[in-house]
């Protein structure tokens, strides 16, 4: 019997980049409704929820708990909710804790500045970069260096 207090969630494939250098291919679980705005829950919402662990199922089918502070980045197929807001793309190469390198187009919030340093200094806890057909949520505290091609 299910509890009326439980929120039904759906699985979403994700690559979880850890600060120790590993990448875990996993399914994470997001709700169809976010708690703080209209629309579905995003992976960033999951990371911002209270609690130290992110429940997931790894590529072997095992249920695992990932320690949220050890997560440098999470890569997912972007949803409309992930891309909401006013922004433009700016090419960048980001290096993260664990030796991860992400090349792509940084999604720059309009009004946050044009220089890469302004974008990073004006960001909250996470920044977004489009890498191939994926959206990668980068934890700012895991950012080691950033470079734009113009530099």
N, C-alpha and C positions, 0 to 999 in steps of 0.2 A: 504494500500500500504506500502510495506517495503522500508526502506531507503537502498541505496547501501553502506552506511557507517556502518550499523549495522553488527555485527558479529553473525552468527548463533551459538547457544549454545545448548548443550544437558544436560539433568538432570542426576545427579549422587547422589545416596543415601549416606548420611553421618550422623554420630552422632557427634554433636557439643558440646564439653565440655566447660562450661562457668565457669568463676572465682567465681561465686556466688554459685556453687555446682550443678546447673541444667545441664541436658543433653538434648539437643533438637534433636529429630530424624527429619531429614529434607532432602529435595532435594536441592542441590546446582547446579549451572549451569556453566559448563566448555565448552570451545571452542575446536574444533577439531585441532586447530593450536595455538601453543604458540607464544608469541611475540618475545621472545629472543633466541629461539633455535628451531631446527627442531623436530616436534612431537606435540602431543596433550597437551593442557593446563592441569596442575595438580591443586589440591586443594591448595597447597602451592603457586602456581602462583596467584591464586585468592586472597589469603591473602596478597600477596606482591603488588598487584595492588594499585594504588592511590585510596584514598577514605576511609572513616571511616566505611562503612557498607558493609555487605555481604548479598546480596539478596538471599532469600531461600523460600521454601514452606514447612511448618511444617506438621506433621503427620495428622493434621485435615484438610489439604488442603488449609490453609490460607497462603497468601503471607506475609512474615515477613522480616524485616531488622535486622540483628544481628550486634551489634557494634563490629568491629574487635578487638579492644584492650581488650574486655571482653572474647575473645576466648582463652582458655588454650590449647586446643587440638582439632583436627578433625580426626575422624576415618572413613576410606573408604576401599573398596575392592581395593587392589593394582593393578595398571596398569604397563605395561612394562616401561612406562616413569617414574613412581614413583620409580622404582627399578633400574634405569640406574646408571651407574658409577661402580667403583670398591670398594667393601666393604665386610665385613664379619660380622657374627652375634655374639653378646655377650649378654648373659642373664643379665637382669636387672629388678629391681622394681623401678618405678618412682612414686613419689607423687607430685601432682600438686595443684595449687591454687584452692580452692573450695572443697578440700578434696578428689579429684579423685586419684585413685591408678591404675596404668597401669603396669601389669606384662607381660614380653615377651622378645623378642630378639632385642636388640638395633642394628640398622644397622650402623656399624662403618666404616666410610670412611677410606680406606687404607691410611696410612701415618699420621693419626690423633692421633696415640698413642694407647697403649694397655690398660692402666689404665683407669678406668671410669672417673676419674678427668681430664685426658688428653683429652678424647673424648669430654667431655662437654666444657672444656675450649677452645678447638680448633674449636668448632662448630660455625656456623653462627647464625642466629636467630631461626632456627628450627632444631630439631633432629627427626629421624624416629625410630619407634619401631614396630616390628611385634607382634601383639597380636591376638592369634588364627589365623583366616584367614583374619584378617584386618591389614591394615597399619595405624598407628596412627602418625600424624604429631604433635609434641609437641613444643609449643612455649617456648623457653628457659627462657624468663622472667617469665613464669608461673611455672617453676620447683621449687619445695620446697625442695625435697631431692631425692637422687638416691642411690641405693644400688645394688651391684652385689652379687651373691650367695657366691662367694669366700670370701667376706669380713666378 
